[in-house]
Amino acid sequence: MVKTSLYLVSLGVKKPDAFDEFATSWWSAVEKMKPMPDEIVICATIGNNCKILEIPLFAKNRTSIVNVNHNETMSAHLNTAVDNCKGKWISWIGIDDLPLENLFSSVETAEKKKCEVILSGIKTTSGQVIFSNWERLAISSNNTVMSNTVCTKNLWEKAGGYPDVYFNDWGFWIHCFSLNPKIYKTQHITMLFNDSETHIRRSGQNNRDKFKAGILEIEKIKSNLNLKSKLRIKIVILIEKLIDRSKILIKIFKSRSNF
């Protein structure tokens, strides 16, 4: 029985050799996972020669490659990858990021609690530790922390997959948010996220025009949510503002008490 699926997209035609330096590290990280994913699905563009497709011996029996045309969108590639996943639980880890050994370690507990989402944390290459949560999802333009979040394939289906927008993972998780799935929170750190300047330049995250257009697309997705979901997001934003103000007041109180 296939319970867990790890999926990724390789765009070797568009970016020849761009991620070869990460391929060896990615496979080494997968080999250390406990438990290891039951299957690995790689959605790769036709003619792709990225080294991520050089599947090591330990993974050959659990890895499948799905070929797609390079002129399709990233969202289409991601949806193709998930569509080919057989596992009940799925997670996406990019080639330039690394899955940590406990990515799927909470699946059994989450199943017993009848949850559909497992919220965990990431560690960045610059040393930050950030935990995924609905609050950041609702208000933040930096939601990479959500991209690797483990969820059920059934939730992906109910959310309609990845929307065809620049911030496809953010749009996907907002749709999931609107469905109000039952979540399981863990303190596990499940991914090493590459936030180096080299990665940001390579991935195009510093393209301001695309970034601004992407934000507008996300705001449109939010505006199309039902009234209940919109209200939940407003409540989340209000709570976050109150927390921020409380922190400021505490700092002021502490500074005055020192006199």
C-alpha positions in Angstrom: 0.0 0.0 0.0 1.3 3.4 -1.0 0.7 5.8 1.9 3.2 8.7 1.3 4.3 10.4 -1.9 7.0 12.9 -2.3 6.8 14.9 -5.6 8.9 17.5 -7.4 9.2 19.2 -10.8 12.3 19.4 -12.9 12.5 22.1 -15.6 15.8 21.1 -17.1 15.0 22.5 -20.6 14.2 26.0 -19.3 17.2 26.1 -17.0 19.9 23.7 -18.3 22.1 22.4 -15.5 20.8 25.1 -13.1 20.1 22.7 -10.3 22.6 19.9 -11.0 24.6 21.1 -7.9 21.7 20.3 -5.7 20.7 16.9 -7.1 23.2 14.8 -5.2 22.3 16.5 -1.9 18.6 16.1 -2.6 18.8 12.3 -3.1 21.1 12.0 -0.1 18.5 13.7 2.0 15.7 11.5 0.8 17.8 8.4 1.6 18.1 9.6 5.3 14.3 10.0 5.7 12.6 8.0 8.4 10.2 6.8 7.2 11.2 7.1 3.6 8.4 8.0 1.2 6.6 5.1 -0.3 7.0 6.7 -3.7 8.7 9.6 -5.4 7.1 11.2 -8.4 9.2 13.5 -10.7 7.5 15.6 -13.3 10.2 16.4 -15.8 10.1 18.3 -19.1 10.8 16.4 -22.3 14.5 16.5 -23.2 15.5 17.3 -19.6 19.0 16.3 -18.7 19.0 17.4 -15.1 21.0 15.1 -12.8 17.9 14.8 -10.5 16.8 12.2 -13.1 19.8 10.1 -12.3 17.9 8.0 -9.8 20.1 6.3 -7.2 19.8 2.5 -6.6 18.0 2.8 -3.3 15.1 4.8 -4.9 14.8 3.1 -8.3 11.9 0.8 -7.2 9.9 3.7 -5.7 10.5 6.5 -8.2 8.5 7.3 -11.4 9.2 10.0 -13.9 6.3 11.7 -15.7 7.3 13.6 -18.9 5.6 16.9 -19.8 6.0 19.6 -22.4 8.2 22.5 -21.3 5.8 25.1 -22.5 3.2 24.3 -19.8 3.0 26.3 -16.6 4.7 25.4 -13.3 1.2 24.9 -11.8 0.3 22.5 -14.6 3.5 20.5 -13.9 2.8 20.4 -10.2 -0.8 19.2 -10.8 0.5 16.5 -13.2 2.9 15.3 -10.5 0.3 15.1 -7.8 -2.2 13.5 -10.2 0.3 10.7 -10.7 0.9 10.2 -6.9 -0.7 7.1 -5.5 -0.2 8.0 -1.8 -2.8 9.2 0.6 -0.3 11.8 2.0 1.7 14.1 -0.3 4.5 16.7 0.0 6.4 18.8 -2.5 10.1 19.5 -1.9 11.9 21.5 -4.6 15.2 20.3 -6.0 17.2 23.2 -4.4 15.6 22.6 -0.9 16.1 19.5 1.2 13.6 17.2 2.9 14.6 16.4 6.4 14.3 12.9 7.9 11.1 13.4 9.8 9.0 14.9 6.9 6.5 12.0 7.1 7.0 11.0 10.7 3.7 12.5 11.9 1.5 10.8 9.3 0.3 7.9 11.6 -0.7 10.3 14.4 -2.4 12.7 12.0 -4.4 9.8 10.5 -5.6 8.6 13.9 -6.8 12.1 14.6 -8.5 12.2 11.2 -6.5 15.3 10.1 -5.9 16.4 6.5 -2.9 18.7 7.1 0.3 18.4 9.1 1.7 21.8 10.0 5.5 21.7 10.7 8.5 23.9 10.4 11.4 24.7 8.2 15.0 25.8 8.8 16.5 28.1 6.3 20.2 28.0 5.1 20.6 31.4 6.9 19.7 29.8 10.2 16.0 30.9 10.7 13.4 28.5 12.0 9.9 29.2 10.8 6.7 27.2 11.5 3.9 27.0 9.0 0.5 28.2 10.2 -2.8 29.6 8.8 -1.9 33.0 10.2 1.1 33.4 7.9 -0.9 31.9 5.1 -3.6 34.5 5.3 -1.4 37.6 5.5 2.1 37.0 4.5 3.7 37.4 1.0 6.5 35.0 2.1 4.7 31.6 2.3 7.5 29.3 1.2 7.1 27.7 4.7 3.8 26.3 3.5 5.0 24.7 0.2 6.3 21.5 1.7 3.4 21.1 4.2 2.2 17.5 4.2 -1.5 17.1 3.3 -3.8 14.4 1.9 -4.2 14.0 -1.8 -7.9 14.2 -1.2 -7.5 17.8 0.1 -5.5 18.7 -3.0 -8.5 17.4 -5.1 -11.1 19.3 -3.0 -9.0 22.5 -3.3 -8.9 22.1 -7.1 -5.1 21.6 -7.3 -2.6 24.4 -7.8 -4.1 27.5 -9.4 -2.4 28.9 -12.5 -0.8 31.9 -10.7 2.7 33.1 -10.0 2.5 32.1 -6.3 0.9 28.8 -7.1 1.6 27.2 -3.7 0.2 30.2 -1.8 -2.9 30.1 -3.9 -3.3 26.4 -3.3 -3.1 26.8 0.4 -5.5 29.7 0.5 -8.0 27.4 -1.2 -7.2 24.7 1.4 -7.7 27.3 4.1 -11.2 28.1 2.8 -12.1 24.4 3.2 -11.3 24.5 6.9 -9.6 21.1 7.0 -8.6 19.5 10.3 -5.0 20.1 11.0 -2.3 18.5 13.1 0.4 20.7 14.5 3.9 19.4 15.2 7.1 21.0 16.4 9.2 19.0 13.8 11.5 20.8 11.4 10.8 19.0 8.1 12.7 20.9 5.4 15.9 22.9 4.9 14.9 25.9 2.7 17.5 27.5 0.5 17.2 31.2 1.1 20.6 32.1 -0.3 21.0 35.1 -2.5 22.1 32.8 -5.4 18.9 30.8 -5.1 16.7 34.0 -5.0 18.4 35.3 -8.2 18.1 32.0 -9.9 14.5 31.4 -9.1 13.4 34.9 -10.1 12.1 35.8 -6.7 13.7 39.2 -7.0 11.7 40.1 -10.0 9.6 43.0 -8.6 7.1 43.2 -11.5 6.3 39.5 -11.3 6.1 39.7 -7.5 3.6 42.6 -7.6 1.5 40.9 -10.3 1.6 37.7 -8.2 0.3 39.5 -5.1 -2.6 40.9 -7.2 -3.4 37.4 -8.3 -3.5 36.2 -4.7 -5.7 39.1 -3.7 -8.1 38.2 -6.5 -8.2 34.6 -5.2 -9.0 35.9 -1.7 -11.8 38.1 -3.1 -13.4 35.1 -4.7 -13.6 33.2 -1.4 -17.0 32.7 0.3 -18.0 35.1 3.0 -17.1 32.7 5.8 -13.6 32.3 4.6 -13.1 36.0 4.1 -14.3 36.5 7.7 -11.8 33.9 8.9 -9.0 35.7 7.1 -10.0 39.1 8.6 -10.1 37.6 12.1 -6.6 36.1 11.5 -5.3 39.5 10.4 -6.9 41.2 13.4 -5.4 38.7 15.9 -1.9 39.1 14.3 -2.2 42.9 14.6 -3.2 42.6 18.3 -0.3 40.3 18.9 2.2 42.7 17.2 0.8 45.6 19.3 1.0 43.6 22.5 4.7 42.8 21.8 5.4 46.5 21.2 3.6 47.4 24.5 5.5 44.8 26.4 8.8 46.2 25.1 7.8 49.7 26.1 6.8 48.5 29.5 10.1 46.7 30.0 12.2 49.6 28.9 10.3 52.0 31.3 10.6 49.5 34.2 14.4 49.6 33.8 14.5 53.3 34.8 
